[in-house]
Amino acid sequence: MRIHTLKMFAFAAFFSAILFPACNPDDLVEVLDYDIPAIYNFEHVSYSGQTQRLAMLTEMTSYMKSGVSADVSLDFDQLTAMYSNDSILAGWQGSYESSKQLKNKTFELVQADFETLLGQMVEASASTANYAAGSAGISISSDGTKTYLFNERGVEPVQLIEKGLMGACFYYQATTVYLGWDKMNVDNTSVEPGVGTDMEHHWDEAFGYLGAPIDFPTNTDGLFFWAKYANTTNAITGNNRAIMEALLKGRAAISNNDLQTRDEAIVEVRDAWEQIVAATAIHYLNTAVVSFDDEAIRLHALSEALAFIYSLKFNEDKAQSNETIDAYLDQLATTADITAFDLTNSTTASILAVRDQLAANFGFSDVKEEL
Amino acid sequence: MRRLILLSICFPLLFSACASDEQVGSLCPEIDEATQTALFVAYKDQFIIPAYTTVFDRLESLEASLETLLASPNLTKLSEVQDNFIAAYRAWQYAEPFYFGPAEDQLIEDHLNFFPIDLQALQASIDNGFDEEATERYDRGFPAMDYLFYQGTDEAIIERLSDATVQAFLNANLDNMMNRLDLIIQDWNTAFGAAFINNTGKVDGASLSQIINTYNRHFESIKRNRVGLASGILTLGFKDVEVLEGYYSGISLDLLSDALDASAIYFYGGSKNDSLVSLYKLLSDLNLRVNNNLLANQMAASIEQYTAALEAIIVPLDDAILSEDEIIFGLYQALSGFVVLAKTDMPTLMCISITYVDNPSDSD
């Protein structure tokens, strides 16, 4: 996108409007005298810490999913070590700096909940039975292609942990911490080679948590976590472009010390990211309804939906209060406590009711059945 | 850069019609040395030394009653200890604002009132012995006593206080608090106090800078630590009343009220009175204005606002946080309004830098 082109319009408008006598603020058109690049290829960019955390959660998820095999019981110490990056116990395949971890970047008040969920994950993995309400175990989809591990309440712990951490860690860090007041009101003059100014670096770290390549969304290969889910519903929402343009706009504004435009971009990033979360939740609620009679698919999709709805809490400018989000969770899982969700008595009516409320509150009513 | 392109005829002569009416700025005011010294003497002799001395005296009373209690725990003695604890904790609210010089040397906040208590750290200190040099443990001071004297049933508390390791911890904790306060009082009565009243000027480290900085630092800690965090206002709506100061004793609202009262007293030099030597009088005499209104009057009005917002809370603070969102948010907003005046306008107009770091951040 080239904002430069707007200059010509403004120039023409200046002369065409010369006969108007008032000095009305409505007559002011704002243009930027710098380019916003089409890809995230700014000078002095670094977000290696974020890349490492995305890789850690990838490994952690892979390990958790291995628990679906009857002959695999997950090790709690290893799993918690992965969460806190205790490299000796974690058994990483990749190489991560000791200062980088998922736990200490998770919203502090829910860290203990995730440790509880890790324990539930390990307990479920010890089961060698088939899932039944009240008894943890595996369940296979009707077509035989999908196998999931559920706890005794019909919840798939790996989904709550993986998607929950996408919310309580990645989404929280990006939208609330790095685009928050403390990280945005810092030095923007001293450039550290390869890293940028403090303000630029913080913005880049927020970008890093999206899990997108620098030429997203033209390039949709190699998407991780949030970028992957943005792309899932993009055909309907157009969220790929919305979030990437906001991130590019903010970074360009910072590099040109245009803090007013940066502040606009902060709002746009938070809004676009929240739309991705809400659209993804609706997407999984629809899957649960369409496949309601396929227990494995229904419980898997509902677990995903619960985690995405829960994630809505972690945006500083969230559109819905925690009380409203808790009400969604309670309708779907009898409680808002992520460690105690119960999906054994779900109904299509309750799922559709939440789907419709979400769609109405996030502007998806017209496309709610397509998501 | 972001630029505005004017689409209308706005000749320079007409620009005044579009200009902001905000005050552009002012020259730094001169504050003569005698005025500064009078302010410093008032602070030292009327507020700082008496505040520390009161806390020390009340801790002595607590120490005496605790000794009696620990020798033979019973509910009557526990009640006396609890009364003395509350008296000392409330007195501390009037000493906490002066976190510079001797207080900083003694890391007095760390040792007396880092809250909320970390229960694991507290148990570790009970089990392993009290480390008086440890810092940032959240295992000591008033918050530790708040838990040990109040958490659980009366019987459970008596049983807890009958444990030799708990008794040793309580004695060591109290000794540590009193020793550090004693050193602070000594320092204020000797070298530091003497230097303080003569340390005129506005540079970092000058007494006026220390007063302005510590005043703001304290007020921000009230806003953040005593209201913002527990109420969820600063934590994405996640409420957590257990992080309140004085949560176990149930005196959170009293402590908050005392802290705000202390802040106002130190602004007015006592009660609001134009003749008292104070920051309020200094700002008035210097005729410092924001948008043509006296800053001193604006700050006084803001104090009235947050005091009224506080008085709207008529139930325990934890209950109010859980059920009175509007009232708590109103208080937080009122406190935030005062911060703008005290932390932005006052230092700017006085040409004094805010030097404390209130938002430590990590790098990645």
Interface residues (C-beta under 8 A of the other chain):
Chain A: A10 F11 A13 F14 A17 I18 L19 F20 P21 A22 C23 N24 P25 D27 L28 V29 E30 V31 L32 D33 Y34 G49 Q50 S99 K100 F107 L109 V110 Y172 T176 D182 K183 V186 E205 A253 N256 N257 D258 Q260 T261 K313 F314 N315 E316 K318 S321 N322 E323
Chain B: M1 R2 R3 L4 I5 L6 L7 S8 I9 C10 L14 F15 A17 C18 G232 T235 L236 G237 F238 D240 N359 S361 D364
